[in-house]
Amino acid sequence: MDDRQIDIRTYVSLSIILALFIIVIFGFFHLRQGPSPNLYQYETFTSKEQIQLHIVKTAADNFEPISIATNVKDSGYMGINAGFFYEGNLLSVAIVNDDPANGSPADFGSGGSNVKYERGTFVFDKVAKKTSIQAVQSAADIQVMNRGSYWAVGGISMSLNDLRWKERAEKEALPAMYEARLRSGILYDEAANVYATVTPDRVTAEQFRQAIYEYMSIKNIIGDGIFLDGDGSAQLYVREQHIHGDERKVYAMLRLLQ
């Protein structure tokens, strides 16, 4: 047997070993993360101003806020970015059943409060099967039927049914309200569905809100929503679409469960 035959057999053997290794690693990752969620609907919408919205619709009980420290697309989960943060500390509510996503309720940056401000907070009451927007600073002020059965995430009120929405958004200190930025938000309808929405276009808060208003009007959706964090933090990851902002890490997201 010449050296050439040995080299070919060695190459084939190493290739098989490498392929098996990749299969094992992939299988382990799949088992760890579980099957990919599929109980959602993805669509796009383009407004009269040619602003494109990427929308993920699912039942409110199919989302929950969690703490991460990576870009949403690299988190191992599907979903959308959550509220505001600074240096790893959550500045917006991110809580499930009175349990903040990033620590204990008394800890700064845990997700147990909207730091400094009463801000629009998206709440899903699992017992009442209702969604609402509540302006709170502390998660302890959230009104639900059972404190062991809800989730909430903070942002800034969109006030979609209020002509004076800008006053409220300014009071809640919406960052870069009049600047052209990537934007994200979540909406609800009367059937307790959630619409996670991101635009990769650089727009003002008013333009983003107007595009959402147009979408809801065309779809005959009655509801409301909040702005989430924006610009490079505006991120969405599902099978059909990856929007990764400016590749930055975010520290909380709304995760699709199924």
Phi and psi in degrees as a GROMACS rama.xvg file:
@    title "Ramachandran Plot"
@    xaxis  label "Phi"
@    yaxis  label "Psi"
@TYPE xy
-86.4843  171.109  ASP-2
-63.0912  -31.5349  ASP-3
-64.4034  -42.5358  ARG-4
-63.9777  -38.9976  GLN-5
-63.6954  -42.9083  ILE-6
-62.7443  -40.6409  ASP-7
-64.7103  -44.9458  ILE-8
-64.3916  -39.8139  ARG-9
-62.6796  -42.5156  THR-10
-62.3448  -45.6841  TYR-11
-62.3324  -44.3177  VAL-12
-61.8446  -45.5676  SER-13
-64.3141  -36.7167  LEU-14
-64.5256  -41.6155  SER-15
-64.5951  -44.0449  ILE-16
-60.9453  -43.3319  ILE-17
-63.635  -43.1803  LEU-18
-61.9874  -42.8717  ALA-19
-63.959  -39.0562  LEU-20
-62.04  -44.5042  PHE-21
-62.7951  -42.1778  ILE-22
-62.0073  -42.6728  ILE-23
-63.3744  -46.3062  VAL-24
-63.0122  -43.8468  ILE-25
-61.6757  -42.6216  PHE-26
-63.5616  -40.3872  GLY-27
-63.3367  -44.1564  PHE-28
-63.4335  -41.0472  PHE-29
-64.1391  -42.3782  HIS-30
-66.8532  -36.4683  LEU-31
-67.9825  -42.0796  ARG-32
-85.5538  -22.9483  GLN-33
82.6429  173.52  GLY-34
-60.3127  148.539  PRO-35
-65.9134  142.005  SER-36
-59.996  146.01  PRO-37
-139.972  2.04836  ASN-38
-90.7166  61.9501  LEU-39
-152.148  165.235  TYR-40
-124.398  133.77  GLN-41
-110.791  137.242  TYR-42
-151.935  165.983  GLU-43
-120.128  156.878  THR-44
-144.975  137.202  PHE-45
-116.461  124.63  THR-46
-79.5451  175.491  SER-47
-61.0081  -29.4762  LYS-48
-86.417  9.12389  GLU-49
66.2735  32.0341  GLN-50
-90.3636  125.919  ILE-51
-95.2826  128.569  GLN-52
-107.94  136.494  LEU-53
-108.685  122.474  HIS-54
-126.234  131.272  ILE-55
-117  115.075  VAL-56
-103.653  133.254  LYS-57
-155.979  168.687  THR-58
-68.2461  146.123  ALA-59
-59.384  -30.1951  ALA-60
-79.6771  4.65403  ASP-61
-103.388  8.48543  ASN-62
-121.438  151.902  PHE-63
-157.142  145.46  GLU-64
-77.9418  139.058  PRO-65
-136.569  161.801  ILE-66
-90.4536  134.847  SER-67
-137.048  178.372  ILE-68
-148.681  54.5592  ALA-69
-162.345  173.884  THR-70
-65.964  145.097  ASN-71
-54.5386  -40.2473  VAL-72
-66.031  -20.2175  LYS-73
-101.787  5.96471  ASP-74
-78.5677  -18.325  SER-75
88.9285  1.34264  GLY-76
-127.659  162.488  TYR-77
-100.39  145.577  MET-78
154.999  -152.316  GLY-79
-137.225  154.498  ILE-80
-60.019  157.486  ASN-81
-102.961  -135.464  ALA-82
-87.5219  -154.393  GLY-83
-85.2539  156.724  PHE-84
-152.093  166.076  PHE-85
-150.581  120.248  TYR-86
49.1604  43.9748  GLU-87
87.7406  -10.4968  GLY-88
-91.347  133.451  ASN-89
-80.031  124.152  LEU-90
-97.9417  -1.17065  LEU-91
-126.288  154.173  SER-92
-58.2047  134.312  VAL-93
-149.367  100.075  ALA-94
-148.628  145.723  ILE-95
-131.981  119.44  VAL-96
54.8405  45.4843  ASN-97
65.6123  14.0743  ASP-98
-111.645  102.381  ASP-99
-60.765  151.134  PRO-100
-69.444  -22.7308  ALA-101
-129.583  34.6572  ASN-102
141.666  -163.497  GLY-103
-88.4833  159.15  SER-104
-55.1213  -31.7545  PRO-105
-82.4784  -12.0198  ALA-106
-76.7103  137.076  ASP-107
-65.8478  133.622  PHE-108
80.52  12.6222  GLY-109
-80.7147  -19.3567  SER-110
97.6161  8.1855  GLY-111
-88.3979  -0.0427311  GLY-112
-158.565  161.6  SER-113
-92.5682  102.253  ASN-114
-61.434  128.06  VAL-115
79.5815  -26.2484  LYS-116
-133.528  150.59  TYR-117
-78.0765  118.661  GLU-118
-130.602  156.579  ARG-119
-58.8113  125.539  GLY-120
-126.747  125.09  THR-121
-81.4456  122.85  PHE-122
-123.889  132.828  VAL-123
-116.495  115.715  PHE-124
-90.6019  109.188  ASP-125
-70.0894  -29.3738  LYS-126
-74.5419  -49.1738  VAL-127
-75.8844  -15.6228  ALA-128
56.7161  43.8073  LYS-129
-130.615  146.868  LYS-130
-108.654  153.157  THR-131
-158.62  163.795  SER-132
-111.376  121.717  ILE-133
-122.708  131.087  GLN-134
-85.8689  106.027  ALA-135
-138.316  157.97  VAL-136
-99.9555  -49.3021  GLN-137
-97.7372  140.079  SER-138
-61.491  -21.8454  ALA-139
-64.0696  -19.0926  ALA-140
-90.6236  -2.60246  ASP-141
-66.0448  133.794  ILE-142
-98.2186  113.568  GLN-143
-140.942  165.127  VAL-144
-74.485  -34.1868  MET-145
-141.56  118.746  ASN-146
-71.7619  -6.03296  ARG-147
-99.6185  15.1312  GLY-148
-152.37  69.1554  SER-149
-164.978  166.499  TYR-150
-138.838  157.565  TRP-151
-152.458  148.59  ALA-152
-140.943  135.762  VAL-153
-93.2167  155.329  GLY-154
-165.936  -131.459  GLY-155
-133.775  134.354  ILE-156
-59.7579  131.225  SER-157
-83.6042  -30.1913  MET-158
50.1245  57.9541  SER-159
-65.7789  -15.655  LEU-160
-110.481  20.8157  ASN-161
-129.95  119.181  ASP-162
-66.6837  -19.1091  LEU-163
-99.1311  31.46  ARG-164
-60.2306  -33.4385  TRP-165
-62.0932  -38.1216  LYS-166
-60.6098  -42.8647  GLU-167
-67.5757  -43.4347  ARG-168
-63.2377  -38.7851  ALA-169
-67.5239  -39.9783  GLU-170
-62.4139  -35.0737  LYS-171
-85.5579  1.22906  GLU-172
63.8158  55.1593  ALA-173
-65.9002  119.175  LEU-174
-66.539  142.298  PRO-175
50.7667  43.4057  ALA-176
-59.6276  -37.1215  MET-177
-104.841  9.12541  TYR-178
-100.934  155.499  GLU-179
-81.3338  109.599  ALA-180
-138.294  159.26  ARG-181
-63.8676  146.312  LEU-182
-133.295  153.552  ARG-183
-143.826  158.42  SER-184
-168.636  172.276  GLY-185
-132.587  144.928  ILE-186
-125.69  165.883  LEU-187
-136.791  162.078  TYR-188
-122.21  -178.025  ASP-189
-70.2318  -16.0975  GLU-190
-95.9281  15.5157  ALA-191
61.5974  36.1635  ALA-192
-91.2571  151.468  ASN-193
-115.853  140.674  VAL-194
-121.113  100.953  TYR-195
-81.3501  125.014  ALA-196
-132.241  131.319  THR-197
-135.066  141.624  VAL-198
-115.723  132.717  THR-199
-84.8037  -1.097  PRO-200
-84.6546  147.184  ASP-201
-85.8748  111.561  ARG-202
-139.913  162.191  VAL-203
-77.9337  167.278  THR-204
-60.4084  -39.0018  ALA-205
-64.4815  -41.7187  GLU-206
-64.3808  -41.8992  GLN-207
-63.6374  -47.1004  PHE-208
-61.2547  -41.7248  ARG-209
-64.2334  -40.941  GLN-210
-61.0326  -41.716  ALA-211
-64.8806  -41.4031  ILE-212
-60.1911  -42.7221  TYR-213
-62.6139  -44.6881  GLU-214
-59.8021  -47.6648  TYR-215
-65.1273  -36.1115  MET-216
-66.6351  -45.0351  SER-217
-64.1864  -37.2288  ILE-218
-86.7135  0.190595  LYS-219
57.236  41.7715  ASN-220
-94.006  126.296  ILE-221
-105.698  119.752  ILE-222
178.012  -156.279  GLY-223
-156.048  -178.229  ASP-224
-166.493  -177.571  GLY-225
-134.051  152.223  ILE-226
-76.6118  136.76  PHE-227
-99.8986  -170.461  LEU-228
-63.1691  153.617  ASP-229
-131.773  -162.097  GLY-230
55.6282  -126.724  ASP-231
-65.7789  -14.0718  GLY-232
-89.0996  -6.11638  SER-233
-74.9348  102.968  ALA-234
-138.156  142.736  GLN-235
-146.003  138.055  LEU-236
-139.94  114.004  TYR-237
-139.917  175.357  VAL-238
-57.5547  -38.4411  ARG-239
-80.401  -19.6104  GLU-240
-155.572  140.327  GLN-241
-124.975  117.027  HIS-242
-119.481  116.199  ILE-243
-115.285  20.5632  HIS-244
57.0345  -128.482  GLY-245
-107.625  23.6747  ASP-246
77.5915  4.89525  GLU-247
-68.6285  160.07  ARG-248
-74.4813  145.419  LYS-249
-121.811  164.706  VAL-250
-118.034  5.64267  TYR-251
-157.267  149.57  ALA-252
-146.842  163.356  MET-253
-97.7065  115.936  LEU-254
-97.5258  132.462  ARG-255
-73.5274  131.105  LEU-256
-89.2389  -41.0541  LEU-257
